[in-house]
Amino acid sequence: MVFGENDDFYTDFKTKSKYLHDDSVKKTRGILKAIWTVLNGGWAESTRNKFSAEIFDDYLEMAEYLNEQNFYIAATVIAGTTLEEKIRQLCIKHKIKIEIEDKQGNKKPINVETLNGKLKDLYSDGKNDVKLVTQNYGLRNDAAHGKWNNDTSIQKQHRLNQVKNMISEIKHFIKTNSL
């Protein structure tokens, strides 16, 4: 599943493990050790980074499109939610709890502002990244909680530019703070 049927590791293993004798067992063990070395050497981590980056890019492209179509509120919520997910994944990577348990044993997510503060020393640009997250997640909250619903035409034009900048800043943040 990891390498695919056409990969050399797969074909070698399939060929060498066909018959059980001392020589084939030694060869298949060598193949498994080589696979372990590749996986243990960061291949899985870099692959996870690539998948995450692609998913984040898809959501941010969707947000850009919506903003270009004057749906800036929806664009802001999608971009801000993408930022929130990145924060949560960074916490998981750095073994920072993302949930707390209340007295009844129910788990509740820790808010983004708290997680952002816990990550400040791990960000690529430290305090500036903390400010970036705070500002852009604040925009997300304003949009999601109806604070922009009655914008005037001048405010709408301002929001379109603001959301365009927000999306650009989030893209930069995601690229510079890899998983």
TIVO-2410 file (N, C-alpha, C; in nm, 3 decimals):
# residues 179
REC num residu      c1      c2      c3 atome chaine
REC   1      M   0.082  -0.120   0.000     N      A
REC   1      M   0.000   0.000   0.000    CA      A
REC   1      M   0.086   0.126   0.000     C      A
REC   2      V   0.196   0.124   0.069     N      A
REC   2      V   0.280   0.242   0.080    CA      A
REC   2      V   0.355   0.268  -0.050     C      A
REC   3      F   0.413   0.165  -0.108     N      A
REC   3      F   0.499   0.184  -0.223    CA      A
REC   3      F   0.430   0.153  -0.357     C      A
REC   4      G   0.326   0.073  -0.357     N      A
REC   4      G   0.258   0.038  -0.481    CA      A
REC   4      G   0.314  -0.087  -0.545     C      A
REC   5      E   0.234  -0.150  -0.628     N      A
REC   5      E   0.271  -0.278  -0.688    CA      A
REC   5      E   0.386  -0.270  -0.787     C      A
REC   6      N   0.413  -0.153  -0.842     N      A
REC   6      N   0.520  -0.139  -0.940    CA      A
REC   6      N   0.654  -0.099  -0.878     C      A
REC   7      D   0.655  -0.077  -0.749     N      A
REC   7      D   0.778  -0.035  -0.681    CA      A
REC   7      D   0.874  -0.153  -0.670     C      A
REC   8      D   1.003  -0.123  -0.674     N      A
REC   8      D   1.106  -0.227  -0.665    CA      A
REC   8      D   1.097  -0.305  -0.534     C      A
REC   9      F   1.070  -0.235  -0.423     N      A
REC   9      F   1.056  -0.305  -0.295    CA      A
REC   9      F   0.945  -0.411  -0.304     C      A
REC  10      Y   0.833  -0.373  -0.360     N      A
REC  10      Y   0.718  -0.464  -0.369    CA      A
REC  10      Y   0.751  -0.584  -0.456     C      A
REC  11      T   0.803  -0.558  -0.577     N      A
REC  11      T   0.830  -0.669  -0.669    CA      A
REC  11      T   0.940  -0.761  -0.615     C      A
REC  12      D   1.045  -0.702  -0.555     N      A
REC  12      D   1.150  -0.786  -0.497    CA      A
REC  12      D   1.096  -0.872  -0.384     C      A
REC  13      F   1.017  -0.812  -0.298     N      A
REC  13      F   0.963  -0.887  -0.184    CA      A
REC  13      F   0.873  -1.001  -0.233     C      A
REC  14      K   0.788  -0.970  -0.330     N      A
REC  14      K   0.696  -1.071  -0.383    CA      A
REC  14      K   0.773  -1.188  -0.445     C      A
REC  15      T   0.878  -1.157  -0.520     N      A
REC  15      T   0.959  -1.260  -0.585    CA      A
REC  15      T   1.038  -1.341  -0.482     C      A
REC  16      K   1.105  -1.272  -0.392     N      A
REC  16      K   1.194  -1.339  -0.295    CA      A
REC  16      K   1.119  -1.417  -0.188     C      A
REC  17      S   0.996  -1.377  -0.158     N      A
REC  17      S   0.923  -1.446  -0.051    CA      A
REC  17      S   0.832  -1.557  -0.103     C      A
REC  18      K   0.843  -1.587  -0.230     N      A
REC  18      K   0.758  -1.688  -0.291    CA      A
REC  18      K   0.785  -1.827  -0.232     C      A
REC  19      Y   0.910  -1.856  -0.207     N      A
REC  19      Y   0.947  -1.987  -0.152    CA      A
REC  19      Y   1.014  -1.967  -0.017     C      A
REC  20      L   0.981  -2.050   0.077     N      A
REC  20      L   1.038  -2.038   0.211    CA      A
REC  20      L   1.159  -2.129   0.226     C      A
REC  21      H   1.277  -2.073   0.213     N      A
REC  21      H   1.402  -2.141   0.244    CA      A
REC  21      H   1.497  -2.036   0.300     C      A
REC  22      D   1.607  -2.079   0.356     N      A
REC  22      D   1.698  -1.989   0.427    CA      A
REC  22      D   1.738  -1.867   0.343     C      A
REC  23      D   1.770  -1.891   0.218     N      A
REC  23      D   1.816  -1.782   0.133    CA      A
REC  23      D   1.705  -1.679   0.111     C      A
REC  24      S   1.582  -1.725   0.084     N      A
REC  24      S   1.472  -1.630   0.058    CA      A
REC  24      S   1.433  -1.555   0.186     C      A
REC  25      V   1.441  -1.621   0.300     N      A
REC  25      V   1.409  -1.555   0.427    CA      A
REC  25      V   1.510  -1.443   0.453     C      A
REC  26      K   1.639  -1.469   0.428     N      A
REC  26      K   1.741  -1.366   0.447    CA      A
REC  26      K   1.718  -1.247   0.353     C      A
REC  27      K   1.684  -1.278   0.228     N      A
REC  27      K   1.662  -1.171   0.131    CA      A
REC  27      K   1.539  -1.089   0.164     C      A
REC  28      T   1.431  -1.156   0.205     N      A
REC  28      T   1.310  -1.081   0.238    CA      A
REC  28      T   1.330  -0.998   0.365     C      A
REC  29      R   1.407  -1.051   0.459     N      A
REC  29      R   1.438  -0.974   0.580    CA      A
REC  29      R   1.518  -0.850   0.541     C      A
REC  30      G   1.610  -0.863   0.448     N      A
REC  30      G   1.688  -0.748   0.400    CA      A
REC  30      G   1.598  -0.644   0.334     C      A
REC  31      I   1.503  -0.690   0.256     N      A
REC  31      I   1.409  -0.597   0.191    CA      A
REC  31      I   1.327  -0.524   0.296     C      A
REC  32      L   1.278  -0.596   0.396     N      A
REC  32      L   1.199  -0.534   0.503    CA      A
REC  32      L   1.283  -0.433   0.581     C      A
REC  33      K   1.410  -0.464   0.605     N      A
REC  33      K   1.498  -0.368   0.673    CA      A
REC  33      K   1.516  -0.243   0.589     C      A
REC  34      A   1.530  -0.260   0.459     N      A
REC  34      A   1.546  -0.145   0.370    CA      A
REC  34      A   1.419  -0.058   0.371     C      A
REC  35      I   1.303  -0.123   0.369     N      A
REC  35      I   1.176  -0.049   0.376    CA      A
REC  35      I   1.168   0.027   0.507     C      A
REC  36      W   1.203  -0.039   0.617     N      A
REC  36      W   1.201   0.025   0.748    CA      A
REC  36      W   1.293   0.147   0.751     C      A
REC  37      T   1.410   0.135   0.691     N      A
REC  37      T   1.505   0.246   0.687    CA      A
REC  37      T   1.446   0.365   0.611     C      A
REC  38      V   1.382   0.338   0.498     N      A
REC  38      V   1.321   0.445   0.419    CA      A
REC  38      V   1.210   0.513   0.498     C      A
REC  39      L   1.122   0.432   0.557     N      A
REC  39      L   1.010   0.489   0.632    CA      A
REC  39      L   1.058   0.562   0.757     C      A
REC  40      N   1.154   0.505   0.825     N      A
REC  40      N   1.205   0.564   0.948    CA      A
REC  40      N   1.288   0.690   0.920     C      A
REC  41      G   1.336   0.704   0.798     N      A
REC  41      G   1.421   0.817   0.762    CA      A
REC  41      G   1.346   0.942   0.724     C      A
REC  42      G   1.217   0.949   0.752     N      A
REC  42      G   1.142   1.071   0.729    CA      A
REC  42      G   1.053   1.068   0.607     C      A
REC  43      W   1.050   0.959   0.533     N      A
REC  43      W   0.965   0.952   0.414    CA      A
REC  43      W   0.819   0.974   0.451     C      A
REC  44      A   0.771   0.908   0.554     N      A
REC  44      A   0.631   0.920   0.593    CA      A
REC  44      A   0.600   1.063   0.636     C      A
REC  45      E   0.691   1.125   0.709     N      A
REC  45      E   0.672   1.262   0.755    CA      A
REC  45      E   0.664   1.359   0.638     C      A
REC  46      S   0.755   1.345   0.541     N      A
REC  46      S   0.753   1.436   0.427    CA      A
REC  46      S   0.629   1.412   0.341     C      A
REC  47      T   0.584   1.288   0.331     N      A
REC  47      T   0.463   1.259   0.256    CA      A
REC  47      T   0.341   1.321   0.324     C      A
REC  48      R   0.335   1.312   0.456     N      A
REC  48      R   0.224   1.373   0.530    CA      A
REC  48      R   0.224   1.523   0.509     C      A
REC  49      N   0.341   1.585   0.509     N      A
REC  49      N   0.351   1.729   0.482    CA      A
REC  49      N   0.296   1.763   0.345     C      A
REC  50      K   0.329   1.682   0.244     N      A
REC  50      K   0.282   1.709   0.108    CA      A
REC  50      K   0.131   1.697   0.099     C      A
REC  51      F   0.074   1.592   0.159     N      A
REC  51      F  -0.072   1.575   0.156    CA      A
REC  51      F  -0.141   1.690   0.227     C      A
REC  52      S  -0.092   1.726   0.344     N      A
REC  52      S  -0.151   1.836   0.420    CA      A
REC  52      S  -0.145   1.966   0.341     C      A
REC  53      A  -0.031   1.992   0.280     N      A
REC  53      A  -0.016   2.115   0.203    CA      A
REC  53      A  -0.114   2.119   0.086     C      A
REC  54      E  -0.134   2.005   0.020     N      A
REC  54      E  -0.228   2.000  -0.092    CA      A
REC  54      E  -0.370   2.024  -0.045     C      A
REC  55      I  -0.407   1.964   0.066     N      A
REC  55      I  -0.542   1.983   0.119    CA      A
REC  55      I  -0.564   2.128   0.159     C      A
REC  56      F  -0.466   2.187   0.230     N      A
REC  56      F  -0.477   2.326   0.270    CA      A
REC  56      F  -0.486   2.416   0.145     C      A
REC  57      D  -0.404   2.388   0.045     N      A
REC  57      D  -0.407   2.467  -0.078    CA      A
REC  57      D  -0.545   2.460  -0.144     C      A
REC  58      D  -0.607   2.341  -0.145     N      A
REC  58      D  -0.740   2.327  -0.205    CA      A
REC  58      D  -0.842   2.415  -0.134     C      A
REC  59      Y  -0.840   2.415  -0.002     N      A
REC  59      Y  -0.935   2.497   0.073    CA      A
REC  59      Y  -0.906   2.646   0.052     C      A
REC  60      L  -0.781   2.682   0.050     N      A
REC  60      L  -0.747   2.823   0.032    CA      A
REC  60      L  -0.778   2.869  -0.111     C      A
REC  61      E  -0.764   2.780  -0.209     N      A
REC  61      E  -0.806   2.813  -0.346    CA      A
REC  61      E  -0.956   2.834  -0.352     C      A
REC  62      M  -1.030   2.751  -0.279     N      A
REC  62      M  -1.175   2.766  -0.272    CA      A
REC  62      M  -1.210   2.902  -0.210     C      A
REC  63      A  -1.139   2.938  -0.104     N      A
REC  63      A  -1.162   3.066  -0.038    CA      A
REC  63      A  -1.130   3.181  -0.134     C      A
REC  64      E  -1.021   3.170  -0.209     N      A
REC  64      E  -0.987   3.274  -0.306    CA      A
REC  64      E  -1.098   3.290  -0.410     C      A
REC  65      Y  -1.146   3.179  -0.461     N      A
REC  65      Y  -1.252   3.184  -0.562    CA      A
REC  65      Y  -1.377   3.251  -0.505     C      A
REC  66      L  -1.417   3.210  -0.385     N      A
REC  66      L  -1.536   3.270  -0.324    CA      A
REC  66      L  -1.517   3.420  -0.303     C      A
REC  67      N  -1.399   3.461  -0.261     N      A
REC  67      N  -1.372   3.602  -0.239    CA      A
REC  67      N  -1.379   3.678  -0.372     C      A
REC  68      E  -1.324   3.619  -0.477     N      A
REC  68      E  -1.329   3.682  -0.610    CA      A
REC  68      E  -1.473   3.697  -0.659     C      A
REC  69      Q  -1.561   3.609  -0.614     N      A
REC  69      Q  -1.702   3.614  -0.652    CA      A
REC  69      Q  -1.786   3.698  -0.554     C      A
REC  70      N  -1.717   3.773  -0.468     N      A
REC  70      N  -1.779   3.861  -0.369    CA      A
REC  70      N  -1.847   3.788  -0.253     C      A
REC  71      F  -1.813   3.663  -0.231     N      A
REC  71      F  -1.863   3.588  -0.116    CA      A
REC  71      F  -1.754   3.589  -0.008     C      A
REC  72      Y  -1.720   3.709   0.036     N      A
REC  72      Y  -1.606   3.726   0.127    CA      A
REC  72      Y  -1.630   3.668   0.265     C      A
REC  73      I  -1.754   3.663   0.309     N      A
REC  73      I  -1.781   3.605   0.442    CA      A
REC  73      I  -1.751   3.455   0.440     C      A
REC  74      A  -1.802   3.384   0.341     N      A
REC  74      A  -1.775   3.241   0.329    CA      A
REC  74      A  -1.625   3.217   0.309     C      A
REC  75      A  -1.561   3.301   0.229     N      A
REC  75      A  -1.418   3.287   0.204    CA      A
REC  75      A  -1.338   3.302   0.333     C      A
REC  76      T  -1.379   3.396   0.416     N      A
REC  76      T  -1.310   3.421   0.542    CA      A
REC  76      T  -1.324   3.302   0.637     C      A
REC  77      V  -1.445   3.248   0.644     N      A
REC  77      V  -1.468   3.134   0.733    CA      A
REC  77      V  -1.388   3.013   0.687     C      A
REC  78      I  -1.384   2.986   0.558     N      A
REC  78      I  -1.308   2.872   0.506    CA      A
REC  78      I  -1.158   2.892   0.531     C      A
REC  79      A  -1.107   3.011   0.502     N      A
REC  79      A  -0.964   3.037   0.523    CA      A
REC  79      A  -0.929   3.028   0.672     C      A
REC  80      G  -1.013   3.085   0.757     N      A
REC  80      G  -0.989   3.081   0.901    CA      A
REC  80      G  -0.996   2.941   0.958     C      A
REC  81      T  -1.088   2.861   0.907     N      A
REC  81      T  -1.100   2.722   0.952    CA      A
REC  81      T  -0.979   2.642   0.907     C      A
REC  82      T  -0.926   2.672   0.791     N      A
REC  82      T  -0.804   2.608   0.743    CA      A
REC  82      T  -0.687   2.643   0.835     C      A
REC  83      L  -0.680   2.768   0.875     N      A
REC  83      L  -0.577   2.811   0.969    CA      A
REC  83      L  -0.592   2.738   1.102     C      A
REC  84      E  -0.715   2.727   1.150     N      A
REC  84      E  -0.740   2.656   1.276    CA      A
REC  84      E  -0.693   2.511   1.270     C      A
REC  85      E  -0.723   2.445   1.160     N      A
REC  85      E  -0.681   2.305   1.145    CA      A
REC  85      E  -0.529   2.294   1.142     C      A
REC  86      K  -0.463   2.388   1.078     N      A
REC  86      K  -0.316   2.388   1.076    CA      A
REC  86      K  -0.261   2.402   1.218     C      A
REC  87      I  -0.320   2.489   1.297     N      A
REC  87      I  -0.277   2.509   1.436    CA      A
REC  87      I  -0.293   2.378   1.513     C      A
REC  88      R  -0.407   2.312   1.496     N      A
REC  88      R  -0.431   2.186   1.567    CA      A
REC  88      R  -0.331   2.078   1.524     C      A
REC  89      Q  -0.301   2.071   1.396     N      A
REC  89      Q  -0.203   1.972   1.349    CA      A
REC  89      Q  -0.062   2.002   1.401     C      A
REC  90      L  -0.028   2.129   1.408     N      A
REC  90      L   0.103   2.164   1.465    CA      A
REC  90      L   0.110   2.124   1.612     C      A
REC  91      C   0.000   2.141   1.684     N      A
REC  91      C  -0.003   2.099   1.825    CA      A
REC  91      C   0.014   1.948   1.837     C      A
REC  92      I  -0.052   1.874   1.753     N      A
REC  92      I  -0.039   1.728   1.756    CA      A
REC  92      I   0.105   1.689   1.727     C      A
REC  93      K   0.165   1.753   1.627     N      A
REC  93      K   0.305   1.724   1.593    CA      A
REC  93      K   0.397   1.747   1.712     C      A
REC  94      H   0.371   1.854   1.786     N      A
REC  94      H   0.459   1.891   1.897    CA      A
REC  94      H   0.408   1.839   2.032     C      A
REC  95      K   0.312   1.745   2.024     N      A
REC  95      K   0.259   1.679   2.144    CA      A
REC  95      K   0.199   1.777   2.246     C      A
REC  96      I   0.128   1.875   2.192     N      A
REC  96      I   0.054   1.971   2.275    CA      A
REC  96      I  -0.092   1.929   2.272     C      A
REC  97      K  -0.152   1.916   2.389     N      A
REC  97      K  -0.292   1.873   2.399    CA      A
REC  97      K  -0.383   1.971   2.325     C      A
REC  98      I  -0.478   1.915   2.249     N      A
REC  98      I  -0.574   1.999   2.177    CA      A
REC  98      I  -0.714   1.989   2.237     C      A
REC  99      E  -0.729   1.904   2.340     N      A
REC  99      E  -0.857   1.888   2.408    CA      A
REC  99      E  -0.835   1.887   2.559     C      A
REC 100      I  -0.937   1.928   2.631     N      A
REC 100      I  -0.935   1.917   2.777    CA      A
REC 100      I  -1.058   1.839   2.819     C      A
REC 101      E  -1.047   1.779   2.933     N      A
REC 101      E  -1.157   1.699   2.987    CA      A
REC 101      E  -1.222   1.775   3.101     C      A
REC 102      D  -1.356   1.786   3.095     N      A
REC 102      D  -1.425   1.854   3.205    CA      A
REC 102      D  -1.450   1.757   3.320     C      A
REC 103      K  -1.516   1.803   3.425     N      A
REC 103      K  -1.538   1.722   3.545    CA      A
REC 103      K  -1.624   1.599   3.517     C      A
REC 104      Q  -1.707   1.605   3.415     N      A
REC 104      Q  -1.792   1.491   3.379    CA      A
REC 104      Q  -1.721   1.393   3.285     C      A
REC 105      G  -1.599   1.424   3.248     N      A
REC 105      G  -1.523   1.336   3.160    CA      A
REC 105      G  -1.544   1.363   3.013     C      A
REC 106      N  -1.615   1.470   2.979     N      A
REC 106      N  -1.637   1.506   2.839    CA      A
REC 106      N  -1.517   1.584   2.786     C      A
REC 107      K  -1.476   1.551   2.665     N      A
REC 107      K  -1.363   1.621   2.604    CA      A
REC 107      K  -1.414   1.741   2.526     C      A
REC 108      K  -1.343   1.853   2.543     N      A
REC 108      K  -1.375   1.976   2.472    CA      A
REC 108      K  -1.248   2.027   2.405     C      A
REC 109      P  -1.261   2.078   2.282     N      A
REC 109      P  -1.141   2.132   2.216    CA      A
REC 109      P  -1.091   2.257   2.286     C      A
REC 110      I  -0.961   2.271   2.292     N      A
REC 110      I  -0.899   2.392   2.345    CA      A
REC 110      I  -0.906   2.499   2.236     C      A
REC 111      N  -0.937   2.622   2.275     N      A
REC 111      N  -0.955   2.726   2.174    CA      A
REC 111      N  -0.823   2.761   2.104     C      A
REC 112      V  -0.837   2.815   1.984     N      A
REC 112      V  -0.723   2.844   1.899    CA      A
REC 112      V  -0.629   2.945   1.963     C      A
REC 113      E  -0.683   3.044   2.032     N      A
REC 113      E  -0.599   3.145   2.094    CA      A
REC 113      E  -0.503   3.082   2.195     C      A
REC 114      T  -0.553   2.988   2.273     N      A
REC 114      T  -0.469   2.919   2.372    CA      A
REC 114      T  -0.363   2.834   2.303     C      A
REC 115      L  -0.404   2.759   2.201     N      A
REC 115      L  -0.309   2.675   2.127    CA      A
REC 115      L  -0.202   2.761   2.059     C      A
REC 116      N  -0.244   2.872   2.003     N      A
REC 116      N  -0.152   2.964   1.938    CA      A
REC 116      N  -0.044   3.011   2.036     C      A
REC 117      G  -0.084   3.044   2.157     N      A
REC 117      G   0.013   3.086   2.258    CA      A
REC 117      G   0.110   2.975   2.295     C      A
REC 118      K   0.060   2.851   2.298     N      A
REC 118      K   0.148   2.739   2.332    CA      A
REC 118      K   0.249   2.709   2.221     C      A
REC 119      L   0.217   2.748   2.099     N      A
REC 119      L   0.306   2.721   1.985    CA      A
REC 119      L   0.406   2.832   1.957     C      A
REC 120      K   0.396   2.944   2.029     N      A
REC 120      K   0.475   3.064   1.994    CA      A
REC 120      K   0.624   3.038   1.981     C      A
REC 121      D   0.681   2.954   2.064     N      A
REC 121      D   0.825   2.927   2.057    CA      A
REC 121      D   0.860   2.826   1.948     C      A
REC 122      L   0.760   2.765   1.889     N      A
REC 122      L   0.783   2.663   1.786    CA      A
REC 122      L   0.758   2.716   1.644     C      A
REC 123      Y   0.695   2.832   1.634     N      A
REC 123      Y   0.669   2.892   1.504    CA      A
REC 123      Y   0.799   2.936   1.437     C      A
REC 124      S   0.799   2.939   1.305     N      A
REC 124      S   0.918   2.981   1.232    CA      A
REC 124      S   0.948   3.129   1.255     C      A
REC 125      D   0.844   3.209   1.278     N      A
REC 125      D   0.865   3.353   1.300    CA      A
REC 125      D   0.810   3.397   1.435     C      A
REC 126      G   0.811   3.308   1.532     N      A
REC 126      G   0.776   3.337   1.671    CA      A
REC 126      G   0.659   3.429   1.694     C      A
REC 127      K   0.684   3.544   1.757     N      A
REC 127      K   0.578   3.637   1.796    CA      A
REC 127      K   0.502   3.692   1.675     C      A
REC 128      N   0.570   3.708   1.563     N      A
REC 128      N   0.501   3.759   1.444    CA      A
REC 128      N   0.397   3.659   1.394     C      A
REC 129      D   0.430   3.530   1.401     N      A
REC 129      D   0.332   3.428   1.362    CA      A
REC 129      D   0.216   3.425   1.460     C      A
REC 130      V   0.243   3.445   1.588     N      A
REC 130      V   0.135   3.451   1.688    CA      A
REC 130      V   0.040   3.564   1.652     C      A
REC 131      K   0.095   3.681   1.617     N      A
REC 131      K   0.013   3.795   1.579    CA      A
REC 131      K  -0.067   3.767   1.452     C      A
REC 132      L  -0.002   3.703   1.355     N      A
REC 132      L  -0.069   3.669   1.229    CA      A
REC 132      L  -0.189   3.580   1.256     C      A
REC 133      V  -0.170   3.477   1.339     N      A
REC 133      V  -0.279   3.384   1.370    CA      A
REC 133      V  -0.390   3.458   1.444     C      A
REC 134      T  -0.354   3.537   1.543     N      A
REC 134      T  -0.454   3.610   1.621    CA      A
REC 134      T  -0.537   3.702   1.532     C      A
REC 135      Q  -0.471   3.777   1.448     N      A
REC 135      Q  -0.541   3.870   1.360    CA      A
REC 135      Q  -0.634   3.797   1.263     C      A
REC 136      N  -0.581   3.698   1.194     N      A
REC 136      N  -0.660   3.631   1.090    CA      A
REC 136      N  -0.768   3.541   1.148     C      A
REC 137      Y  -0.742   3.481   1.261     N      A
REC 137      Y  -0.848   3.402   1.324    CA      A
REC 137      Y  -0.956   3.495   1.380     C      A
REC 138      G  -0.917   3.614   1.420     N      A
REC 138      G  -1.015   3.714   1.463    CA      A
REC 138      G  -1.107   3.754   1.349     C      A
REC 139      L  -1.051   3.770   1.229     N      A
REC 139      L  -1.134   3.799   1.112    CA      A
REC 139      L  -1.232   3.686   1.085     C      A
REC 140      R  -1.184   3.564   1.098     N      A
REC 140      R  -1.270   3.447   1.079    CA      A
REC 140      R  -1.388   3.450   1.177     C      A
REC 141      N  -1.358   3.480   1.303     N      A
REC 141      N  -1.463   3.484   1.405    CA      A
REC 141      N  -1.564   3.595   1.377     C      A
REC 142      D  -1.515   3.713   1.336     N      A
REC 142      D  -1.607   3.823   1.303    CA      A
REC 142      D  -1.701   3.783   1.190     C      A
REC 143      A  -1.645   3.721   1.086     N      A
REC 143      A  -1.727   3.679   0.972    CA      A
REC 143      A  -1.826   3.569   1.011     C      A
REC 144      A  -1.777   3.471   1.086     N      A
REC 144      A  -1.861   3.357   1.123    CA      A
REC 144      A  -1.972   3.393   1.221     C      A
REC 145      H  -1.953   3.499   1.298     N      A
REC 145      H  -2.049   3.535   1.401    CA      A
REC 145      H  -2.137   3.652   1.360     C      A
REC 146      G  -2.144   3.678   1.230     N      A
REC 146      G  -2.240   3.775   1.178    CA      A
REC 146      G  -2.202   3.920   1.190     C      A
REC 147      K  -2.081   3.952   1.228     N      A
REC 147      K  -2.042   4.092   1.245    CA      A
REC 147      K  -2.026   4.167   1.113     C      A
REC 148      W  -2.021   4.095   1.002     N      A
REC 148      W  -2.005   4.158   0.872    CA      A
REC 148      W  -2.134   4.155   0.789     C      A
REC 149      N  -2.241   4.104   0.846     N      A
REC 149      N  -2.364   4.085   0.769    CA      A
REC 149      N  -2.426   4.213   0.716     C      A
REC 150      N  -2.406   4.324   0.780     N      A
REC 150      N  -2.468   4.450   0.739    CA      A
REC 150      N  -2.366   4.551   0.687     C      A
REC 151      D  -2.261   4.503   0.625     N      A
REC 151      D  -2.157   4.592   0.572    CA      A
REC 151      D  -2.214   4.683   0.463     C      A
REC 152      T  -2.164   4.806   0.461     N      A
REC 152      T  -2.198   4.898   0.354    CA      A
REC 152      T  -2.117   4.859   0.230     C      A
REC 153      S  -2.146   4.920   0.116     N      A
REC 153      S  -2.072   4.887  -0.007    CA      A
REC 153      S  -1.923   4.922   0.007     C      A
REC 154      I  -1.891   5.028   0.078     N      A
REC 154      I  -1.750   5.064   0.102    CA      A
REC 154      I  -1.684   4.960   0.191     C      A
REC 155      Q  -1.754   4.917   0.296     N      A
REC 155      Q  -1.700   4.813   0.384    CA      A
REC 155      Q  -1.681   4.681   0.310     C      A
REC 156      K  -1.774   4.648   0.222     N      A
REC 156      K  -1.763   4.524   0.143    CA      A
REC 156      K  -1.636   4.525   0.059     C      A
REC 157      Q  -1.608   4.638  -0.005     N      A
REC 157      Q  -1.487   4.648  -0.087    CA      A
REC 157      Q  -1.363   4.634   0.001     C      A
REC 158      H  -1.365   4.696   0.116     N      A
REC 158      H  -1.254   4.683   0.212    CA      A
REC 158      H  -1.238   4.536   0.254     C      A
REC 159      R  -1.348   4.468   0.282     N      A
REC 159      R  -1.342   4.327   0.325    CA      A
REC 159      R  -1.282   4.239   0.216     C      A
REC 160      L  -1.320   4.263   0.091     N      A
REC 160      L  -1.265   4.182  -0.019    CA      A
REC 160      L  -1.113   4.191  -0.021     C      A
REC 161      N  -1.059   4.309  -0.004     N      A
REC 161      N  -0.913   4.327   0.000    CA      A
REC 161      N  -0.854   4.265   0.126     C      A
REC 162      Q  -0.923   4.283   0.237     N      A
REC 162      Q  -0.877   4.228   0.365    CA      A
REC 162      Q  -0.870   4.075   0.359     C      A
REC 163      V  -0.972   4.013   0.301     N      A
REC 163      V  -0.976   3.867   0.292    CA      A
REC 163      V  -0.871   3.817   0.193     C      A
REC 164      K  -0.848   3.889   0.086     N      A
REC 164      K  -0.742   3.853  -0.008    CA      A
REC 164      K  -0.607   3.849   0.064     C      A
REC 165      N  -0.580   3.952   0.144     N      A
REC 165      N  -0.455   3.956   0.222    CA      A
REC 165      N  -0.452   3.844   0.326     C      A
REC 166      M  -0.565   3.818   0.388     N      A
REC 166      M  -0.574   3.712   0.489    CA      A
REC 166      M  -0.534   3.577   0.429     C      A
REC 167      I  -0.589   3.546   0.314     N      A
REC 167      I  -0.560   3.418   0.247    CA      A
REC 167      I  -0.412   3.410   0.212     C      A
REC 168      S  -0.356   3.518   0.164     N      A
REC 168      S  -0.214   3.521   0.131    CA      A
REC 168      S  -0.128   3.497   0.256     C      A
REC 169      E  -0.164   3.561   0.366     N      A
REC 169      E  -0.089   3.544   0.491    CA      A
REC 169      E  -0.100   3.401   0.544     C      A
REC 170      I  -0.218   3.342   0.533     N      A
REC 170      I  -0.236   3.204   0.580    CA      A
REC 170      I  -0.154   3.108   0.494     C      A
REC 171      K  -0.152   3.129   0.364     N      A
REC 171      K  -0.068   3.045   0.277    CA      A
REC 171      K   0.078   3.051   0.320     C      A
REC 172      H   0.125   3.172   0.344     N      A
REC 172      H   0.264   3.190   0.386    CA      A
REC 172      H   0.289   3.120   0.520     C      A
REC 173      F   0.199   3.137   0.613     N      A
REC 173      F   0.211   3.074   0.745    CA      A
REC 173      F   0.218   2.923   0.733     C      A
REC 174      I   0.131   2.865   0.650     N      A
REC 174      I   0.128   2.719   0.634    CA      A
REC 174      I   0.259   2.668   0.573     C      A
REC 175      K   0.311   2.741   0.475     N      A
REC 175      K   0.436   2.699   0.411    CA      A
REC 175      K   0.556   2.709   0.503     C      A
REC 176      T   0.557   2.810   0.588     N      A
REC 176      T   0.674   2.830   0.674    CA      A
REC 176      T   0.668   2.752   0.806     C      A
REC 177      N   0.553   2.697   0.837     N      A
REC 177      N   0.537   2.617   0.959    CA      A
REC 177      N   0.491   2.477   0.920     C      A
REC 178      S   0.585   2.398   0.867     N      A
REC 178      S   0.551   2.267   0.813    CA      A
REC 178      S   0.525   2.165   0.922     C      A
REC 179      L   0.451   2.065   0.882     N      A
REC 179      L   0.424   1.953   0.973    CA      A
REC 179      L   0.540   1.859   0.964     C      A
***
